[in-house]
Amino acid sequence: MGKRDRLAAAAARVFHERGVEKTTIADIARAADVPVGNVYYYFKTKDQLVQAAIGAHGQGLRNVIAELEQRQAPADRLKELVRGWVGERDLAARFGCPAGTLAAELDKRDDGLDREMAVVMRELIDWVQVQFAAMGRSDAAELAVALVAAYQGIALLTNTFRDPELMVAEGRRLEEWIDSLAA
């Protein structure tokens, strides 16, 4: 991974852990193991680092989707997505959902970066909708929003109460729900 990609990944991670406003370029440089002066070669402003973090979230999502596509059945893909979320429960307990917390923080700014993050969130919802449609569900769009909203809600509660077991229980419920929809 090159310096630019390391910086983008570090920005996504540090913004998740500390928030955009509390994070400095030096924090990101340190996390990426790159001299601070080198950051400016790739990114002139902090907002460019935010855009790079959004891009890193998008690429991470596409990587997850590529892995999930290896599964034969759409219900299995969705359940594996839920298992992946549950697998990140300790991180969610400490900091919330990486994409969700960034989206919420960017929504409070007036620079349009929230719309860029919305594109990434839409990509997830669209993929989930395709899975439900492949299961023969005519209400696939509504189900996709419900699944992603359930995850965002449990990530928020898991973080609020610092209780990873909340996500474990919700993950089980969501898997059962997906099974009931496939029947």
Residue pairs with C-beta under 8 A, 6 or more apart in sequence:
1 9
3 32
3 34
3 38
3 42
4 42
4 52
5 56
6 32
6 33
6 34
7 28
7 29
7 32
7 34
7 39
7 42
7 43
7 49
7 52
8 49
8 52
8 53
8 55
8 56
9 32
9 56
10 28
10 29
10 31
10 32
10 34
11 23
11 28
11 32
11 49
11 50
11 52
11 53
11 56
12 53
12 56
12 57
12 60
12 98
12 102
13 31
14 23
14 27
14 28
14 31
15 23
15 50
15 53
15 102
15 105
16 95
16 96
16 98
16 101
16 102
17 94
17 95
18 27
19 101
19 105
20 46
20 50
20 102
20 105
20 106
21 105
23 46
25 36
25 39
25 40
25 43
25 46
25 49
26 36
28 39
28 49
29 35
29 36
29 38
29 39
39 49
43 49
43 52
47 111
47 113
50 106
50 113
51 113
51 116
53 102
54 102
54 113
54 116
54 117
54 120
57 98
57 99
57 102
57 117
57 120
58 119
58 120
58 123
61 99
61 120
61 123
61 124
62 123
64 81
64 84
65 127
68 77
68 80
68 81
69 77
71 77
71 80
73 182
74 130
74 131
74 132
74 134
74 135
74 182
75 131
75 135
75 178
75 179
75 181
75 182
77 131
78 128
78 131
78 132
78 147
78 178
79 174
79 175
79 178
79 179
81 128
82 147
82 151
82 171
82 174
82 175
82 178
83 171
83 175
85 92
85 151
85 155
85 167
85 171
86 167
86 168
86 171
89 158
89 164
89 165
89 167
89 168
90 164
91 98
92 155
92 158
92 159
92 164
92 167
93 158
93 159
93 162
93 163
93 164
93 167
94 159
94 162
95 101
95 159
96 155
96 156
96 158
96 159
97 151
97 152
97 155
97 156
97 159
99 117
99 120
99 121
99 124
100 152
100 155
100 156
102 117
103 114
103 117
103 118
103 121
106 113
106 114
106 117
107 114
121 148
124 148
125 144
125 145
125 148
126 144
128 143
128 144
128 147
128 148
129 140
129 141
129 143
129 144
130 140
131 140
131 144
132 139
132 140
132 143
132 144
132 181
133 140
135 181
135 182
137 143
137 181
143 181
147 174
147 178
150 170
150 174
151 170
151 174
154 166
154 167
154 170
155 167
157 163
157 166
158 164
158 166
158 167
